[in-house]
Amino acid sequence: MRVVFMGTPDFSVPVLTEIVGQGHEVCCVYTRAPQPAGRGMDLRPSPVHKVAERFGIPVRTPKSLRNPEEQAAFAALDADCAVVVAYGLILPKPILDAPKLGCFNLHASLLPRWRGAAPIQRAIMAGDAETGVMVMQMDEGLDTGPVGMAERVAIGPDMTAGELHDALMKVGADLMSRALSAISRGSLAFRAQAEGGVTYAAKIDKAEARLDFSKPAADVHNLARGLSPFPGAWFEADLGRGPERVKVLKTRLAPGAGAPGEIIGDGLIACGAGAIELVQVQRGGKAAMSFADFARGARLAAGARLG
C-alpha cells in the first residue's frame, strides 16, 4: 500500500521501521518540527524524522494541518492510508478523509479506557494491572474511533512507565504491521468502542509530580513509577544547604509505619498507610543512584523527614 506515516517520538519509530520492512511504500513522513535541545539549544529533529531521513523518505513538519494549503498537499500524496502513532497534531476532517482507506492510529491503551495524551503514565498511576495497544480507525473525536485489533500487556507491580513504554512499543509495532496486512486484503473488521468505562488520560502536569507521603503507600508507589523516568516524581529534603528536590526513579511497597515522610529504615519511608522503599533516586545534576548511596552522601539517617 501507499502509506503516509505520522509520528514523532521513540515510541513511533519501530512502527515506521516495520511498515518499511513489510514492503509498503511510505511516500511521506509527517512529524513535529525540530525543537531546541541541549546546552546550545540547537534544533534537534524528532526520532521519527531521523529514521525517515535514513530511509530516504520525504519529511514534512507543518505546525498545523488546518490550513487549506497543507490539506491540499496532503491529499496530493494520493495515499491508500495514513498510519498515526503519537504524532502530536490534531488531524482535521479533510486530512482524515484524504486517504482512500482512512487514517489508522496505534493507541497505547485498551480503549475506551485512557483516551488522550498520557495513557501509559495514567494506567500505572491508577494502579491498573493490565493495559495494551489498539489499532483504531480515526474519526474527529478524541480516540473515539472503531477498533480493529488489540493486544493486552500485563503491568507488573513494580513496572515503571518507561518499562511499560518499551513493552508496548514492541508489541505495537507488530500489531500495526499485522493490521496493515489485513487492511490491504480488506479483511480487517472495525467495531465501535464500548460506551461504558471511558476514562481520559490528561497530559501530565508538573504540579502532580510531588510525592505526598501522607497518602497510602500504594498511591505513592504508583505515582513514582508512573512518572519514571520522565518527568519524575520528587520529594524535598534538607541535605545541608536547605531544601533540595530529589527525583524518585524506582520504588517498592514495604511493611512499616511511622510519621508520613519519616525514614524508618534503609530506604524505607513511612506513608499515610504502610511504607515504600526508595530503590533508586537522582539529585539535580547527578547520575541516578541507589538510596543507600544517596543517604550516605546526603547524611540522612533514620528519623529524618522527607516531604
N, C-alpha and C positions, 0 to 999 in steps of 0.2 A: 504493500500500500504506500501511497504518497502521504507522508506524515509531517505535520508541524509539531515540534516539541516545545513546550513552555514550562520552564522550571528555573530554579535559582540556586538552592543550597546543595550541600553534600548529599542530602537525602535523595535528591533528584538524579544524581549522576549515574548510579547503577541502572536506572530505568532507561536513560538515554543510551547507555552502552549496550544493554540488552536489545533494544529496538534496532540499533545499527547492526549488531551481530546477527539478528534474526533475518536481515536482508531487506528490511523496509527502506524505502527512500525517504530519508529525513531531509526535506527540501529547505527547511529553515528552522533555526532555534530562536525563540524569544526568551529573554532573561532580563533581570534587573540591571540597570546601568552600573558601571564600575563605581565603587564607593571609596572615599578616602579611608586609609587604614595605615597602621604602623606609626612609628615616631615621625616619619617625614610626611605623613598624611598623603602619600601618593595614591592615585586612583588604582584600585585593585579590582580586576574583573571577577565575576562570580565563579564558583566552581564549575557550573554548567557552561559558562562562557569559555573557560579554558579548555574543557573537554571538546566542545564543539569546534573550536579552532584546530585542535589536534586532528579531528576527523575531517577537517576541511569543509565544514558546514557553515553556510552564511548565518550570521548572528545579527539580530535586531534588538535594540534596547530602548524602546519607547517609554516615555514617562507615563503615558496614558494610552488607552485604546478607545477612548470615547470620541475622538475627532474623526470626521469623515475620511480624511486623507489616510490615516492609519488603517481604518476599516477597509478602505478600498485596496490598499497594499496587501492586507492580509487575505482578502478574497481573491486577489490576483494570483496567489500561490496555487490556487486550484487543488487544494489538499483533499484527500479522502477523509482524513480525520485529524484532530488535534489531540495530543496527549499532554495533560497538565499535571504537574507534580510540584507542589509548593512554589508556585510561580511568584505570587505576591501582588498581582494586579487583578482587579475585577474585570471579568470578561462580559461586556455588554452584549445585548441580543444580536446585533449584526455580526459580531465575532462568533458567537455560539452557533449561528445559523449558516455560516460560510462553508465549513467543510461538508462534503456530501453525506458522510455518515454521522457527523456530530463531533462533539468535544468530550473526551473521557478523562476523568480525574482519578488519580490514586490518592485516597484519603486514609490517614493513619488512625482510624478508629473503627468500631463496629457501629456504624450509623443505624439509627439516628442518635446514638449516644456520642457526645463530644463533637458536634458540628462546630466549625470555627477554626481559629488560628493556632491554638496550642493543645491539640488533642493528646499528645504523648505526655506532656507535663501534667495536664489536668487528670488524666486517668490514674497516674501514680499518686498525685496529691489527694485524690479522693479515696485511695486505698483499693482501687479495683484490682481484682485477681486475674483479669483477662482483658485483652484488647485485640486489635487485629488491623488488617488493611482491607480496603474495599475498592473495587473499580466501579465508578459511578458515571452515568451519562449526565452531563452537566445541564442545568437549566438556570433560570435567572435568580433562583433562591440561594441562600447560604447553605451549601452542601445538602440540598433537598432532593436532588435528582434520583431517579431509579437506579438500583444496584444490580450489577451483572454477575460479579464474582467476589468472593471473600475468603480470607484465611485468618484463622484465630491464632493468637500468640499469648501464652501464659505470662503473667507478670510475677516474678519471684518476690518473696517477702522483703528482700534487701536490694532488689534491682533498681538502678538509678535511671533517670530519664535518658542519659547518654547511652547506657547499655540497651535500653529498650529501643531507642532510636536506631541503633546499629542492627538489632534483630529485625525490626520492621523494614528497614531499608533493604535488607537481603531478601526477605520474603516478598516484599512489594515489587521488586524488580522482576522476580519470577512470575508473580501473579499477573502483572500488566503484560508481560510477554505472552503468557498463555491466553489472556483476554484478547489481545490484538489478533492472535492466530484465529480465535473463534469468530471475532468480528469480521475478519477478512473472508471467512467462509459463510458468513450470515447465519451462524449457529448459536450466537450468544443472546439469551433472553434477559431482558432487564425487568425487574419488579419494583413496584413502588415501596418506599420505606414504610415501616410501621408508623402509625400515628402516635402511639404511646412511647414513653421512655426517651423523649427528646431532651437532651442537655446541650449546653453551649460551652465551648472551650475558649473563653475570653483570652485575649493576649495577656501575657504575664506582665503585671505591674510591679515595678521595683519596690513599691511600698509593701508588697506581700512577702518580701524575702526575709524579713527579720524574724528569727525564731522566737517564739513566745513559750518559754519553759513552764508557764502556768497552765498550759494546755495538756491534755493527756499525752503520754509518751508516743502512742501510735500516731497522733496528729503531727507531732514534732518530727518524728521519723519520716512520715510520708511527705511532709513539706521539704525536708532536707534532701531526700532522694529524688523528689520530683523536680527540684531546681538544680540538680547536679548533672553536668558540671557548669551549666550556664542558665541563668545569671548567677546562681549560687546563693543558697540560704546563708545567713550570717548571724553572729551574735557579737556583742561588745564585751570587752573585759579590760580592766586596768592592768597593763603589762609593765608598769613602772613609769610610763610617761603620759598618763591619762588614758581615757577610754580609746581603745583601738578596735577596729572592725576585723573580725576573723571569719573567713568563708568556711563552710562545712561541706565536705565533698562526699563523705561516707559515714553512715551511722548504722547501729543495730539496736533493736529493742533489748532491754536488760532488766533484771529484777533490781529492786532497790526503792528507797523512799527518803525524802528529805525536803528541805525548803526548795521551791522551784528555782532552778538555775544553780543549785549548790553542787559542787564537786564532791561526790560521796565515795569515790574510789578511783582506780586508774582508768581515766577516760569516762567514768560513769557520772552522768548529770541527772539530778532529780528533776522530775517534771510534776505537773499537777496531779497526775496519777501514774505511778510507775517511773521508769527511768530509761534513758538511752545511753548507749556507748558511742562516744565520738571516736571514730576509727581513723579518719583522715581529714585534716584541716589545712588551711592555707592563709598565711598572713599576707598583707599587702606587699607586693613586690618580691615575695618569696616563692619558692617551689612548694608544691604540696608535700605534706609530711604527716607522719603518724602523730596521734595526740600525745603519746608519751614523749616524743622528741619536742613537740611544741610546748608541753607543760614544763619540761626541763629548761628550755630556753627562756620561757616566759616567767619561770619561777612561780608557777601556780601549784598549790598543794590542796589537799582535802580541806573542805570548809570554805574555799574561795567561791565567790558567786559570779556566774556568767549571766548576761542579760542582753 
